Amino acid sequence: RAPRPVYVLITDGKVQIKEASHIWGKDTVRTEESIRKENGDDDLKIAAIGPAGERLSRISAIINDGGRAAARSGLGAVMGWKNLKALACKGNGRPELFDKKRVDELVKGLMEDMRQRPTHMYQVLSAFGTPGAVVPHLSTHDTPIKNWAGNNIEDFPQEKWPKVGWEGMEKYVQKKYACTGCPIACGGWVKVEGRYRVEKGHKPEYETLAAFGPMCLVDDMEALIYANELCNLYGFDTISAGATIAFAMECYEKGILSKSETDGIELTWGNADAMIKVLEKMGRREGIGDLLADGAKFAAERIGRGAEDCAMHVGGELVPMHDPRFAPGWGATYVSDPTPARHTRGGTQFLEVGALDPAVLSLWGLEEVPAKLDKYNPEGKGRIHALMVARQYLVETSGTCLFAADGLRFPFIEFLRAVTGFDVDPKELLKTGRRIATLLHAFNLREGFRPSNFRLPPRVAGNPPLRVGALKDITIDPEYLKRQYYEAMGFDYETGEIRKEVLKELGLEGLVG
Ligand code: SF4
């Protein structure tokens, strides 16, 4: 831990630790501007924390490019605790490719494939980005509503859906953008004039729109864009921030939080102004904002009076915006992954809704995995869940975008061979993915976590079930699939202990246990 605020500057392999007291307290965009200016280099790439991370919020994020976030699990607070304001990097070298000619061929083939036979996911993402998923997800009820207790007929009816999706956002979009070299280009810049003014902000993603929109019953797109911008500037995880405000709205409705405890704010459902005021207070850790700045779990513990029943978290992590009652694989992933409540981890969920092109599965040597699973029958899914988890860990640890891996017919293994020269086969790679999952699980065991620490809130599992809407009367049991998944991975369901023969098979016996 640095004795006072610093940032780390890495240029062409040279590492410098630089004074950051003068930028401590600045938002993420102003931080980036200051660091570029004082180093006279507009091309520096910067990952920074905002005031939320500095104030050790457990829902704070690390933000790069003013609005792309390493958002979940409170990573911003880790940097804040270390007094590390930012990492700034620049390099003039280029990564070496083992077989450049083959890489070029693969890129050409991939682009040709998307031109001739674009997948549905590619078409949606490249035209609209993730906001294009809002209306479809609301119509199937994959999107939670009113802190997971509402439905898509009475509480957030059909006429509101386009207001919080691409249809309501399109007029604010100025320009599309892509991460370096990406053909999908799902990002975009937005501009809003008027009360919720945003001069140049990032287009909010699906998760953000859902967390501040249907979860809080807010259908004002300008407020949603503004909330997204505030999260980027303060450095908050938008899922956790939106879901925590939904939690507070429910507490207010039930009289668990009084008006004096909300600093006089009428924190009623759908009140966009109140939502924004509370979010700003969270960024400053002021009054009600201080109470909520660590997320719903910690707020509920401080409030008491039954507030815990309104806190929709797994192990402290707010549940993301995909409903296990719609695709039960989400539930098993939320409670079995070492970083709980993650929508970017693998599992059977995409197969339950038929969202993966079968060609993507065969590119991974996963022909045995059916492209469409029976949603509500968990029987025999444990091994498939484990395979999908392993595959996704490989994608993520390689630095490949999940949208590219799932939305293009992306020949991952071919690319890996051409880039690295490793002569890998699918079986070996999936074993590597399993090893990654097992190591993370072992880390949690060492730190004292047990499987029972990660449980889905009863309401999120449909207990009690919704009375109307697309998920009417549905209750799921995520523990059933978790048990099967643990069996497939060689983990004990009660203690989490890893079987000795599994450690041996994965070559981890010297490291764990
Ligand atoms: S790499 Fe992924 S996040 Fe970036 S523009 Fe492409 S699809 Fe979007």
Boltz pocket constraint, residues with backbone or C-beta under 6 A from the ligand:
constraints:
  - pocket:
      binder: B
      contacts: [[A, 125], [A, 177], [A, 178], [A, 179], [A, 182], [A, 183], [A, 184], [A, 185], [A, 186], [A, 187], [A, 401], [A, 402], [A, 403], [A, 404]]
      max_distance: 6.0
